Amino acid sequence: MDVLEMLGAIGIIPVVEIPDAALAVPLADALLEAGIPCAEITFRTAAAADAIAAIRRARPEMLVGAGTVLTAAQADLAHASGARFLVSPGFGRTVVDRARDLELPILPGVSTPTEVQTALEAGLTTLKFFPAEAAGGERYLRALCGPFHDVRFVPTGGIDAGNLAAYLDVPQVVACGGSWFVRREWLARGDFATVTRVAADALAIVRDVRGGDVRGGEADTEGPLAGR
């Protein structure tokens, strides 16, 4: 499977704002214990690149990507750190082109039909729907899917245990990104038991919606990277 297929097989992507790179491997272990072998480490903190590198070295079975990638320089740093995919809050052609140069799959954020068309013109067919709840939620996403029936989406932003199932029930949703089960305050105080427990609950929702289609376990780290 390629990277986007792996993410779809897992069904949920932890969106992590990590305060200290020393917490990266314990975080990975907590997520693996819960059955979620992936994480998006956002470039919202200075620890992001080191955290990605630490997970890739210590837990190669984890499918780890870089989020909040806003510039080509950040894309380069994410690639050098070992990120397997990139996520951006919006569509920036410079970042998208740099991801292509690096042969990294990228999920740029969109929330309007115009942005979806712009991404399609750039050759992308799997996109981040962001900010999901603020943009109109699951009902708005279903409306957006209507004219863009060949586009797949990864909704992120305001998703939690209460609305996860509704988003996953949209046929064109690959996976959902969420941070409610990897809260920064839990990480900061080393409460990885809570991360594992709440993450396992989130994965249970995915399994309830998708049944046997959910993979969990370990990601295939040997798959090709060109998941665009």
N, CA, C and O of each residue as an XYZ file, in Angstrom:
912
protein
N       0.833     -1.197      0.000
C       0.000      0.000      0.000
C       0.869      1.249      0.000
O       1.959      1.261      0.572
N       0.369      2.313     -0.656
C       1.069      3.579     -0.555
C       0.635      4.291      0.733
O      -0.211      3.794      1.477
N       1.225      5.450      0.974
C       1.003      6.131      2.248
C      -0.460      6.472      2.477
O      -0.978      6.258      3.573
N      -1.136      7.000      1.459
C      -2.529      7.388      1.642
C      -3.426      6.173      1.841
O      -4.417      6.247      2.567
N      -3.088      5.064      1.206
C      -3.835      3.833      1.453
C      -3.633      3.353      2.889
O      -4.567      2.863      3.524
N      -2.411      3.497      3.393
C      -2.159      3.128      4.789
C      -2.993      3.966      5.741
O      -3.598      3.441      6.675
N      -3.022      5.274      5.500
C      -3.821      6.146      6.358
C      -5.294      5.774      6.292
O      -5.992      5.792      7.306
N      -5.766      5.438      5.097
C      -7.154      5.022      4.951
C      -7.431      3.717      5.671
O      -8.517      3.522      6.217
N      -6.448      2.817      5.673
C      -6.633      1.544      6.356
C      -6.696      1.724      7.867
O      -7.377      0.966      8.557
N      -5.990      2.723      8.379
C      -6.028      3.001      9.818
C      -7.303      3.758     10.180
O      -7.971      3.430     11.161
N      -7.636      4.779      9.378
C      -8.910      5.481      9.533
C      -8.881      6.723     10.408
O      -9.800      7.541     10.361
N      -7.836      6.868     11.202
C      -7.753      8.032     12.078
C      -6.289      8.452     12.204
O      -5.394      7.614     12.306
N      -6.064      9.775     12.193
C      -4.706     10.305     12.230
C      -4.560     11.199     13.463
O      -5.199     12.248     13.536
N      -3.735     10.804     14.427
C      -3.482     11.682     15.566
C      -2.747     12.944     15.098
O      -1.705     12.851     14.449
N      -3.284     14.110     15.424
C      -2.663     15.389     15.069
C      -2.028     15.931     16.342
O      -2.717     16.355     17.271
N      -0.705     15.908     16.362
C       0.030     16.087     17.610
C       0.804     17.400     17.621
O       1.593     17.677     16.717
N       0.569     18.201     18.652
C       1.381     19.387     18.934
C       2.287     19.017     20.094
O       1.884     19.097     21.254
N       3.509     18.611     19.783
C       4.372     18.022     20.801
C       5.269     19.089     21.422
O       5.963     19.802     20.696
N       5.269     19.214     22.748
C       6.044     20.277     23.386
C       7.524     19.972     23.539
O       8.326     20.890     23.711
N       7.904     18.694     23.479
C       9.290     18.313     23.742
C       9.583     17.032     22.961
O       8.828     16.064     23.047
N      10.678     17.029     22.202
C      11.016     15.853     21.392
C      11.269     14.613     22.245
O      11.138     13.492     21.754
N      11.628     14.798     23.512
C      11.849     13.650     24.392
C      10.571     12.845     24.624
O      10.626     11.696     25.062
N       9.431     13.451     24.332
C       8.145     12.772     24.521
C       7.725     11.975     23.301
O       6.718     11.268     23.339
N       8.489     12.081     22.210
C       8.050     11.515     20.938
C       7.934      9.994     20.968
O       6.912      9.442     20.559
N       8.951      9.330     21.439
C       8.914      7.863     21.446
C       7.878      7.324     22.431
O       7.143      6.402     22.077
N       7.786      7.859     23.656
C       6.689      7.420     24.530
C       5.310      7.653     23.906
O       4.401      6.843     24.088
N       5.157      8.754     23.175
C       3.895      8.988     22.472
C       3.642      7.910     21.427
O       2.541      7.367     21.335
N       4.667      7.607     20.644
C       4.523      6.564     19.631
C       4.126      5.244     20.274
O       3.254      4.539     19.765
N       4.757      4.909     21.386
C       4.429      3.660     22.079
C       2.981      3.662     22.562
O       2.296      2.643     22.484
N       2.516      4.811     23.063
C       1.136      4.901     23.537
C       0.152      4.691     22.392
O      -0.861      4.012     22.558
N       0.446      5.266     21.240
C      -0.438      5.115     20.086
C      -0.382      3.691     19.533
O      -1.409      3.131     19.151
N       0.806      3.113     19.489
C       0.924      1.728     19.018
C       0.157      0.778     19.929
O      -0.483     -0.163     19.461
N       0.226      1.031     21.228
C      -0.515      0.189     22.171
C      -2.016      0.294     21.936
O      -2.750     -0.676     22.123
N      -2.467      1.470     21.526
C      -3.886      1.673     21.240
C      -4.292      1.083     19.894
O      -5.484      0.954     19.614
N      -3.317      0.723     19.054
C      -3.620      0.172     17.745
C      -3.588      1.186     16.617
O      -4.093      0.923     15.526
N      -2.993      2.346     16.875
C      -2.936      3.414     15.866
C      -1.466      3.649     15.498
O      -0.753      4.341     16.226
N      -1.008      3.084     14.381
C       0.410      3.165     14.040
C       0.758      4.354     13.145
O       1.517      4.209     12.186
N       0.204      5.530     13.457
C       0.517      6.706     12.648
C       0.392      7.949     13.519
O      -0.232      7.926     14.580
N       0.998      9.034     13.048
C       0.887     10.317     13.742
C       1.289     11.426     12.788
O       2.187     11.266     11.961
N       0.606     12.554     12.921
C       0.984     13.784     12.224
C       1.544     14.725     13.284
O       0.809     15.224     14.137
N       2.847     14.962     13.222
C       3.508     15.863     14.165
C       3.511     17.254     13.555
O       4.158     17.483     12.533
N       2.793     18.184     14.172
C       2.630     19.501     13.557
C       3.829     20.396     13.817
O       4.463     20.327     14.870
N       4.128     21.240     12.830
C       5.208     22.210     12.960
C       4.732     23.457     13.710
O       5.083     24.583     13.357
N       3.938     23.235     14.737
C       3.498     24.333     15.596
C       4.433     24.527     16.776
O       4.301     25.493     17.527
N       5.379     23.609     16.940
C       6.379     23.754     18.006
C       7.759     23.520     17.412
O       7.906     22.904     16.356
N       8.765     24.027     18.113
C      10.146     23.868     17.655
C      10.625     22.426     17.777
O      11.661     22.069     17.218
N       9.880     21.595     18.502
C      10.292     20.211     18.725
C       9.880     19.273     17.591
O      10.256     18.101     17.603
N       9.123     19.757     16.623
C       8.506     18.873     15.633
C       9.509     18.040     14.851
O       9.382     16.817     14.786
N      10.500     18.686     14.261
C      11.443     17.956     13.407
C      12.195     16.893     14.197
O      12.347     15.764     13.732
N      12.664     17.247     15.387
C      13.388     16.283     16.212
C      12.467     15.143     16.649
O      12.904     13.997     16.760
N      11.201     15.455     16.896
C      10.255     14.416     17.297
C      10.020     13.424     16.164
O       9.975     12.215     16.389
N       9.870     13.934     14.960
C       9.692     13.056     13.803
C      10.901     12.143     13.638
O      10.759     10.936     13.439
N      12.090     12.731     13.722
C      13.311     11.945     13.565
C      13.433     10.877     14.654
O      13.850      9.752     14.381
N      13.071     11.232     15.876
C      13.167     10.277     16.983
C      12.242      9.087     16.770
O      12.627      7.944     17.017
N      11.022      9.354     16.313
C      10.079      8.259     16.074
C      10.557      7.379     14.930
O      10.482      6.154     15.016
N      11.047      7.992     13.864
C      11.518      7.189     12.731
C      12.673      6.285     13.123
O      12.761      5.154     12.647
N      13.564      6.770     13.990
C      14.703      5.943     14.417
C      14.262      4.816     15.345
O      14.659      3.664     15.173
N      13.443      5.163     16.323
C      13.135      4.212     17.385
C      11.950      3.307     17.070
O      11.905      2.164     17.526
N      10.985      3.811     16.289
C       9.773      3.051     16.006
C       9.475      3.118     14.501
O       8.520      3.778     14.089
N      10.280      2.445     13.690
C      10.116      2.525     12.233
C       8.770      1.994     11.747
O       8.368      2.270     10.617
N       8.072      1.234     12.592
C       6.753      0.738     12.195
C       5.691      1.830     12.205
O       4.603      1.637     11.663
N       5.992      2.969     12.811
C       5.051      4.097     12.841
C       5.096      4.849     11.511
O       6.169      5.110     10.968
N       3.931      5.188     11.001
C       3.815      6.034      9.817
C       3.688      7.469     10.314
O       2.612      7.892     10.737
N       4.789      8.214     10.263
C       4.812      9.544     10.858
C       4.959     10.605      9.774
O       5.799     10.493      8.881
N       4.121     11.640      9.873
C       4.155     12.732      8.912
C       4.303     14.064      9.612
O       4.255     14.148     10.840
N       4.483     15.102      8.819
C       4.635     16.460      9.340
C       3.405     17.276      8.993
O       2.957     17.277      7.846
N       2.856     17.974      9.986
C       1.692     18.820      9.763
C       2.029     20.295      9.902
O       3.121     20.664     10.335
N       1.071     21.127      9.528
C       1.238     22.586      9.550
C       2.490     22.992      8.773
O       3.264     23.843      9.212
N       2.669     22.369      7.620
C       3.798     22.701      6.745
C       3.380     23.884      5.875
O       2.499     23.763      5.024
N       4.023     25.025      6.101
C       3.611     26.276      5.470
C       4.577     26.773      4.404
O       4.212     27.620      3.588
N       5.798     26.261      4.398
C       6.820     26.761      3.481
C       7.603     25.608      2.875
O       7.577     24.485      3.379
N       8.296     25.905      1.788
C       9.165     24.903      1.171
C      10.289     24.509      2.121
O      10.697     23.348      2.156
N      10.786     25.470      2.887
C      11.850     25.170      3.847
C      11.373     24.181      4.907
O      12.126     23.291      5.304
N      10.142     24.326      5.365
C       9.601     23.370      6.327
C       9.422     21.998      5.683
O       9.641     20.974      6.331
N       9.030     21.971      4.423
C       8.926     20.695      3.712
C      10.286     20.016      3.646
O      10.388     18.807      3.856
N      11.327     20.783      3.357
C      12.676     20.233      3.322
C      13.081     19.679      4.689
O      13.657     18.595      4.780
N      12.778     20.426      5.743
C      13.122     19.991      7.090
C      12.361     18.728      7.467
O      12.925     17.813      8.068
N      11.081     18.678      7.114
C      10.281     17.484      7.392
C      10.852     16.270      6.671
O      10.943     15.183      7.243
N      11.231     16.461      5.426
C      11.811     15.369      4.641
C      13.117     14.904      5.267
O      13.343     13.702      5.405
N      13.978     15.839      5.647
C      15.258     15.493      6.258
C      15.071     14.754      7.579
O      15.916     13.948      7.970
N      13.973     15.027      8.259
C      13.688     14.380      9.543
C      13.078     12.997      9.385
O      12.977     12.247     10.356
N      12.674     12.656      8.177
C      12.121     11.335      7.925
C      10.614     11.271      7.804
O      10.045     10.180      7.825
N       9.946     12.419      7.676
C       8.484     12.411      7.530
C       8.084     11.630      6.286
O       8.730     11.735      5.243
N       7.021     10.850      6.399
C       6.540     10.039      5.282
C       5.470     10.751      4.469
O       5.185     10.363      3.335
N       4.871     11.799      5.049
C       3.864     12.576      4.327
C       3.815     13.964      4.938
O       4.284     14.183      6.055
N       3.235     14.911      4.185
C       3.116     16.289      4.625
C       1.649     16.687      4.662
O       0.840     16.198      3.873
N       1.317     17.574      5.583
C      -0.038     18.113      5.695
C       0.084     19.622      5.854
O       0.922     20.110      6.612
N      -0.755     20.352      5.136
C      -0.727     21.811      5.207
C      -2.143     22.315      5.466
O      -3.098     21.700      4.991
N      -2.311     23.412      6.202
C      -3.663     23.907      6.489
C      -4.362     24.503      5.281
O      -5.589     24.602      5.268
N      -3.612     24.899      4.272
C      -4.201     25.470      3.067
C      -3.481     24.977      1.829
O      -2.534     24.195      1.912
N      -3.949     25.450      0.669
C      -3.300     25.065     -0.576
C      -2.297     26.143     -0.976
O      -2.677     27.260     -1.324
N      -1.022     25.798     -0.921
C       0.048     26.700     -1.359
C       0.835     26.012     -2.447
O       1.417     24.951     -2.218
N       0.861     26.602     -3.634
C       1.487     25.919     -4.762
C       2.985     25.668     -4.527
O       3.517     24.646     -4.961
N       3.659     26.593     -3.847
C       5.085     26.406     -3.588
C       5.327     25.165     -2.736
O       6.234     24.379     -3.010
N       4.509     24.999     -1.702
C       4.657     23.835     -0.825
C       4.297     22.553     -1.573
O       4.994     21.546     -1.454
N       3.218     22.590     -2.336
C       2.806     21.408     -3.102
C       3.894     21.005     -4.092
O       4.224     19.825     -4.209
N       4.442     21.968     -4.792
C       5.489     21.662     -5.761
C       6.736     21.108     -5.074
O       7.391     20.207     -5.598
N       7.059     21.652     -3.896
C       8.232     21.142     -3.187
C       7.998     19.718     -2.715
O       8.915     18.897     -2.753
N       6.790     19.412     -2.272
C       6.469     18.041     -1.869
C       6.658     17.090     -3.047
O       7.176     15.985     -2.883
N       6.241     17.519     -4.224
C       6.439     16.690     -5.421
C       7.929     16.463     -5.686
O       8.354     15.348     -5.989
N       8.707     17.529     -5.568
C      10.146     17.401     -5.780
C      10.751     16.379     -4.825
O      11.660     15.631     -5.185
N      10.227     16.363     -3.598
C      10.743     15.462     -2.564
C      10.116     14.073     -2.623
O      10.497     13.180     -1.867
N       9.151     13.896     -3.526
C       8.416     12.631     -3.667
C       7.703     12.259     -2.363
O       7.679     11.100     -1.950
N       7.124     13.284     -1.732
C       6.342     13.069     -0.519
C       4.869     13.333     -0.804
O       4.543     14.359     -1.400
N       3.973     12.446     -0.400
C       2.554     12.744     -0.496
C       2.214     13.966      0.346
O       2.770     14.144      1.430
N       1.314     14.801     -0.138
C       0.907     15.981      0.621
C      -0.602     16.092      0.641
O      -1.277     15.830     -0.354
N      -1.120     16.485      1.797
C      -2.547     16.746      1.970
C      -2.712     18.233      2.239
O      -2.619     18.658      3.391
N      -2.957     19.038      1.203
C      -3.186     20.462      1.430
C      -4.625     20.702      1.876
O      -5.538     19.980      1.475
N      -4.816     21.716      2.704
C      -6.146     22.002      3.220
C      -7.004     22.766      2.229
O      -6.531     23.678      1.551
N      -8.279     22.382      2.152
C      -9.265     23.083      1.337
C     -10.564     23.175      2.128
O     -10.829     22.356      3.008
N     -11.370     24.186      1.802
C     -12.693     24.277      2.438
C     -13.739     24.857      1.501
O     -14.890     25.023      1.904
N     -13.372     25.172      0.258
C     -14.328     25.734     -0.704
C     -14.218     25.010     -2.039
O     -13.192     24.393     -2.322
N     -15.263     25.078     -2.865
C     -15.179     24.476     -4.193
C     -14.024     25.030     -5.017
O     -13.365     24.280     -5.737
N     -13.772     26.319     -4.924
C     -12.673     26.914     -5.687
C     -11.332     26.312     -5.291
O     -10.493     26.028     -6.145
N     -11.137     26.120     -3.991
C      -9.885     25.527     -3.531
C      -9.761     24.080     -3.989
O      -8.664     23.636     -4.330
N     -10.859     23.340     -4.002
C     -10.816     21.966     -4.489
C     -10.434     21.942     -5.970
O      -9.610     21.128     -6.388
N     -11.029     22.832     -6.759
C     -10.694     22.888     -8.183
C      -9.234     23.261     -8.392
O      -8.575     22.716     -9.278
N      -8.727     24.177     -7.590
C      -7.320     24.556     -7.685
C      -6.422     23.347     -7.423
O      -5.434     23.133     -8.126
N      -6.773     22.568     -6.414
C      -5.992     21.375     -6.098
C      -6.088     20.339     -7.211
O      -5.096     19.690     -7.546
N      -7.271     20.184     -7.782
C      -7.427     19.251     -8.895
C      -6.565     19.655    -10.081
O      -5.958     18.807    -10.735
N      -6.515     20.953    -10.355
C      -5.691     21.441    -11.460
C      -4.212     21.172    -11.211
O      -3.427     21.072    -12.154
N      -3.833     21.055     -9.939
C      -2.452     20.731     -9.588
C      -2.202     19.228     -9.572
O      -1.088     18.789     -9.287
N      -3.223     18.441     -9.873
C      -3.059     16.995     -9.942
C      -3.288     16.250     -8.649
O      -2.930     15.077     -8.545
N      -3.882     16.907     -7.651
C      -4.134     16.267     -6.366
C      -5.587     15.840     -6.256
O      -6.487     16.595     -6.623
N      -5.819     14.653     -5.760
C      -7.193     14.154     -5.632
C      -7.532     13.711     -4.212
O      -8.667     13.310     -3.955
N      -6.580     13.774     -3.285
C      -6.851     13.510     -1.873
C      -6.439     14.752     -1.099
O      -5.279     15.161     -1.147
N      -7.390     15.358     -0.382
C      -7.191     16.671      0.209
C      -7.631     16.682      1.669
O      -8.495     15.911      2.085
N      -7.022     17.563      2.420
C      -7.449     17.804      3.797
C      -8.637     18.768      3.779
O      -8.563     19.823      3.149
N      -9.717     18.424      4.452
C     -10.855     19.328      4.601
C     -10.698     20.022      5.936
O     -10.850     19.404      6.989
N     -10.391     21.319      5.889
C     -10.029     22.056      7.101
C     -10.466     23.515      6.996
O     -10.390     24.101      5.916
N     -10.924     24.112      8.101
C     -11.234     23.498      9.408
C     -12.622     22.869      9.363
O     -13.615     23.572      9.172
N     -12.697     21.590      9.533
C     -13.902     20.826      9.222
C     -15.161     21.363      9.898
O     -16.126     21.701      9.212
N     -15.170     21.447     11.200
C     -16.379     21.886     11.903
C     -16.690     23.357     11.642
O     -17.842     23.716     11.400
N     -15.676     24.198     11.690
C     -15.907     25.633     11.473
C     -16.355     25.933     10.047
O     -17.059     26.914      9.809
N     -15.950     25.094      9.104
C     -16.310     25.321      7.700
C     -17.731     24.872      7.374
O     -18.262     25.213      6.317
N     -18.341     24.120      8.262
C     -19.703     23.670      7.992
C     -19.982     22.233      8.377
O     -21.116     21.763      8.280
N     -18.941     21.531      8.817
C     -19.143     20.185      9.341
C     -19.411     19.124      8.293
O     -19.176     19.301      7.098
N     -19.915     18.009      8.806
C     -20.147     16.834      7.952
C     -21.176     17.115      6.867
O     -21.027     16.618      5.751
N     -22.213     17.892      7.155
C     -23.230     18.195      6.143
C     -22.638     19.015      5.000
O     -22.939     18.770      3.832
N     -21.805     19.978      5.339
C     -21.149     20.779      4.304
C     -20.213     19.906      3.478
O     -20.162     20.040      2.255
N     -19.470     19.014      4.130
C     -18.565     18.130      3.398
C     -19.324     17.256      2.416
O     -18.868     17.043      1.292
N     -20.483     16.747      2.830
C     -21.276     15.934      1.906
C     -21.699     16.758      0.686
O     -21.685     16.257     -0.438
N     -22.069     18.007      0.908
C     -22.433     18.870     -0.213
C     -21.239     19.112     -1.125
O     -21.381     19.137     -2.348
N     -20.069     19.290     -0.536
C     -18.851     19.511     -1.315
C     -18.484     18.269     -2.130
O     -17.949     18.376     -3.234
N     -18.771     17.116     -1.585
C     -18.463     15.873     -2.296
C     -19.313     15.710     -3.551
O     -18.903     15.035     -4.496
N     -20.489     16.320     -3.567
C     -21.402     16.135     -4.691
C     -20.772     16.390     -6.051
O     -20.725     15.472     -6.870
N     -20.284     17.597     -6.328
C     -19.697     17.872     -7.632
C     -18.283     17.325     -7.795
O     -17.760     17.270     -8.908
N     -17.669     16.923     -6.697
C     -16.288     16.433     -6.757
C     -16.253     14.962     -6.343
O     -15.612     14.592     -5.359
N     -16.944     14.145     -7.105
C     -17.143     12.757     -6.691
C     -15.876     11.911     -6.777
O     -15.839     10.810     -6.227
N     -14.832     12.402     -7.457
C     -13.581     11.649     -7.546
C     -12.539     12.122     -6.528
O     -11.421     11.609     -6.499
N     -12.902     13.090     -5.703
C     -11.970     13.620     -4.710
C     -12.195     12.920     -3.373
O     -13.331     12.664     -2.975
N     -11.094     12.616     -2.690
C     -11.173     12.030     -1.353
C     -10.702     13.067     -0.340
O      -9.883     13.934     -0.648
N     -11.235     12.961      0.871
C     -10.974     13.983      1.879
C     -10.501     13.383      3.197
O     -10.871     12.272      3.575
N      -9.671     14.164      3.880
C      -9.265     13.870      5.258
C      -9.721     15.054      6.112
O      -8.996     16.043      6.217
N     -10.897     14.975      6.717
C     -11.395     16.080      7.549
C     -10.570     16.227      8.825
O     -10.225     15.238      9.472
N     -10.263     17.457      9.173
C      -9.519     17.772     10.390
C      -9.985     19.132     10.895
O     -10.266     20.036     10.108
N     -10.063     19.266     12.207
C     -10.441     20.549     12.793
C     -11.785     20.470     13.484
O     -12.825     20.517     12.827
N     -11.776     20.351     14.798
C     -13.016     20.271     15.564
C     -13.616     18.888     15.623
O     -14.733     18.723     16.112
N     -12.904     17.889     15.138
C     -13.425     16.520     15.188
C     -13.079     15.908     16.539
O     -11.969     16.067     17.048
N     -14.060     15.200     17.110
C     -13.862     14.537     18.391
C     -14.706     13.270     18.425
O     -15.283     12.865     17.416
N     -14.769     12.655     19.595
C     -15.502     11.387     19.713
C     -16.978     11.547     19.387
O     -17.631     10.583     18.986
N     -17.516     12.762     19.554
C     -18.931     12.975     19.320
C     -19.334     13.069     17.866
O     -20.484     12.782     17.533
N     -18.422     13.463     16.985
C     -18.787     13.609     15.575
C     -17.937     12.776     14.634
O     -18.144     12.810     13.421
N     -16.983     12.027     15.173
C     -16.088     11.220     14.335
C     -16.860     10.265     13.434
O     -16.559     10.164     12.244
N     -17.846      9.568     13.978
C     -18.574      8.571     13.199
C     -19.283      9.206     12.009
O     -19.324      8.622     10.926
N     -19.843     10.403     12.205
C     -20.557     11.065     11.111
C     -19.627     11.378      9.948
O     -20.001     11.213      8.787
N     -18.413     11.831     10.258
C     -17.456     12.116      9.192
C     -17.001     10.832      8.495
O     -16.913     10.785      7.268
N     -16.717      9.807      9.270
C     -16.261      8.545      8.689
C     -17.320      7.902      7.807
O     -17.003      7.115      6.915
N     -18.566      8.237      8.059
C     -19.657      7.665      7.276
C     -19.782      8.296      5.889
O     -20.512      7.783      5.041
N     -19.081      9.397      5.653
C     -19.073     10.014      4.316
C     -18.217      9.136      3.411
O     -17.045      8.918      3.717
N     -18.765      8.619      2.299
C     -18.030      7.641      1.486
C     -16.669      8.122      0.985
O     -15.765      7.307      0.803
N     -16.504      9.419      0.761
C     -15.256      9.918      0.198
C     -14.211     10.280      1.253
O     -13.144     10.796      0.921
N     -14.516     10.012      2.523
C     -13.554     10.285      3.589
C     -12.573      9.122      3.700
O     -12.970      7.969      3.873
N     -11.290      9.444      3.597
C     -10.227      8.448      3.727
C      -9.970      8.138      5.193
O      -9.956      6.978      5.607
N      -9.769      9.186      5.963
C      -9.485      9.086      7.390
C      -9.796     10.445      8.005
O      -9.969     11.432      7.289
N      -9.866     10.491      9.310
C     -10.105     11.753     10.015
C      -8.911     12.083     10.893
O      -8.345     11.209     11.549
N      -8.534     13.361     10.897
C      -7.494     13.819     11.796
C      -8.106     14.361     13.072
O      -9.155     15.005     13.043
N      -7.450     14.099     14.192
C      -7.982     14.574     15.468
C      -6.890     14.749     16.497
O      -5.860     14.078     16.455
N      -7.131     15.665     17.424
C      -6.152     15.921     18.487
C      -6.726     15.685     19.872
O      -6.009     15.821     20.863
N      -8.014     15.331     19.967
C      -8.635     15.226     21.294
C      -8.055     14.069     22.106
O      -8.168     14.070     23.332
N      -7.449     13.101     21.466
C      -6.890     11.967     22.203
C      -5.368     12.045     22.338
O      -4.740     11.116     22.845
N      -4.772     13.162     21.880
C      -3.340     13.396     22.071
C      -3.139     14.833     22.570
O      -2.332     15.584     22.021
N      -3.871     15.192     23.598
C      -3.836     16.555     24.097
C      -2.444     16.924     24.598
O      -1.758     16.139     25.252
N      -2.060     18.153     24.263
C      -0.719     18.605     24.622
C      -0.480     18.544     26.121
O       0.629     18.224     26.551
N      -1.489     18.842     26.925
C      -1.288     18.836     28.378
C      -1.038     17.429     28.905
O      -0.305     17.255     29.879
N      -1.645     16.411     28.265
C      -1.368     15.031     28.666
C       0.069     14.667     28.349
O       0.758     14.036     29.151
N       0.518     15.081     27.150
C       1.889     14.785     26.766
C       2.867     15.474     27.709
O       3.846     14.872     28.151
N       2.595     16.739     28.011
C       3.515     17.526     28.826
C       3.716     16.915     30.204
O       4.806     16.999     30.772
N       2.666     16.299     30.744
C       2.822     15.710     32.083
C       3.078     14.201     32.034
O       3.056     13.523     33.061
N       3.321     13.684     30.821
C       3.670     12.278     30.684
C       2.536     11.317     30.935
O       2.773     10.175     31.330
N       1.307     11.749     30.714
C       0.142     10.898     30.972
C      -0.184     10.084     29.717
O      -1.208     10.299     29.067
N       0.696      9.158     29.397
C       0.524      8.373     28.181
C      -0.524      7.278     28.347
O      -1.061      6.781     27.357
N      -0.817      6.902     29.577
C      -1.882      5.924     29.805
C      -3.222      6.479     29.333
O      -4.028      5.757     28.746
N      -3.458      7.771     29.594
C      -4.697      8.394     29.125
C      -4.706      8.485     27.605
O      -5.742      8.258     26.980
N      -3.577      8.812     27.008
C      -3.486      8.841     25.543
C      -3.881      7.489     24.971
O      -4.695      7.416     24.051
N      -3.315      6.428     25.505
C      -3.632      5.089     25.002
C      -5.112      4.772     25.162
O      -5.744      4.252     24.243
N      -5.660      5.084     26.324
C      -7.064      4.752     26.581
C      -8.004      5.503     25.642
O      -8.893      4.902     25.038
N      -7.807      6.822     25.519
C      -8.722      7.622     24.692
C      -8.493      7.342     23.214
O      -9.436      7.364     22.422
N      -7.239      7.077     22.836
C      -6.958      6.721     21.443
C      -7.610      5.392     21.081
O      -8.144      5.240     19.983
N      -7.569      4.436     21.994
C      -8.225      3.143     21.743
C      -9.733      3.322     21.597
O     -10.362      2.649     20.780
N     -10.311      4.218     22.380
C     -11.740      4.512     22.247
C     -12.043      5.112     20.868
O     -13.055      4.785     20.249
N     -11.152      5.993     20.397
C     -11.344      6.592     19.081
C     -11.262      5.532     17.988
O     -12.064      5.534     17.054
N     -10.296      4.631     18.106
C     -10.169      3.567     17.113
C     -11.385      2.647     17.136
O     -11.784      2.117     16.099
N     -11.971      2.458     18.307
C     -13.175      1.634     18.409
C     -14.322      2.247     17.610
O     -15.123      1.523     17.019
N     -14.405      3.574     17.590
C     -15.433      4.243     16.786
C     -15.189      3.984     15.304
O     -16.124      3.716     14.549
N     -13.928      4.065     14.895
C     -13.600      3.779     13.497
C     -14.034      2.361     13.143
O     -14.621      2.130     12.086
N     -13.750      1.432     14.013
C     -14.103      0.031     13.739
C     -15.618     -0.167     13.719
O     -16.129     -0.972     12.941
N     -16.329      0.558     14.564
C     -17.785      0.455     14.564
C     -18.366      0.903     13.218
O     -19.324      0.319     12.711
N     -17.761      1.960     12.653
C     -18.262      2.495     11.385
C     -17.810      1.645     10.206
O     -18.594      1.370      9.298
N     -16.543      1.228     10.221
C     -15.961      0.572      9.053
C     -15.806     -0.929      9.197
O     -15.504     -1.621      8.225
N     -16.007     -1.430     10.388
C     -15.938     -2.869     10.588
C     -14.587     -3.440     10.225
O     -13.552     -2.936     10.662
N     -14.596     -4.486      9.429
C     -13.376     -5.193      9.062
C     -12.459     -4.428      8.151
O     -11.365     -4.908      7.851
N     -12.860     -3.237      7.687
C     -11.998     -2.462      6.807
C     -10.879     -1.765      7.563
O      -9.949     -1.249      6.944
N     -10.950     -1.739      8.892
C      -9.941     -1.040      9.678
C      -8.760     -1.959      9.902
O      -8.917     -3.117     10.290
N      -7.582     -1.429      9.653
C      -6.383     -2.235      9.755
C      -5.800     -2.221     11.156
O      -5.666     -3.275     11.778
N      -5.445     -1.028     11.672
C      -4.796     -0.945     12.969
C      -3.461     -1.659     12.958
O      -2.917     -1.951     11.893
N      -2.928     -1.942     14.142
C      -1.667     -2.653     14.218
C      -0.513     -1.829     13.708
O      -0.383     -0.657     14.062
N       0.340     -2.429     12.871
C       1.533     -1.762     12.387
C       1.341     -1.293     10.965
O       0.693     -1.961     10.159
N       1.915     -0.126     10.658
C       1.891      0.384      9.291
C       2.937     -0.326      8.467
O       3.972     -0.740      8.989
N       2.672     -0.473      7.166
C       3.630     -1.064      6.241
C       4.649      0.000      5.861
O       4.408      0.803      4.959
N       5.783      0.007      6.544
C       6.774      1.050      6.315
C       7.588      0.814      5.052
O       8.440      1.633      4.707
N       7.343     -0.282      4.363
C       8.089     -0.551      3.143
C       7.339     -0.147      1.886
O       7.874     -0.275      0.785
N       6.110      0.338      2.028
C       5.313      0.701      0.862
C       5.871      1.913      0.149
O       6.659      2.658      0.731
N       5.473      2.135     -1.132
C       5.957      3.281     -1.878
C       5.460      4.583     -1.293
O       4.442      4.609     -0.600
N       6.166      5.658     -1.565
C       5.855      6.951     -0.984
C       5.026      7.823     -1.886
O       4.478      8.822     -1.422
N       4.908      7.496     -3.145
C       4.269      8.407     -4.089
C       2.762      8.239     -4.050
O       2.165      7.746     -5.007
N       2.133      8.651     -2.934
C       0.713      8.415     -2.722
C      -0.166      9.519     -3.210
O      -1.269      9.681     -2.687
N       0.258     10.304     -4.197
C      -0.571     11.386     -4.686
C      -1.496     10.900     -5.759
O      -2.281     11.681     -6.297
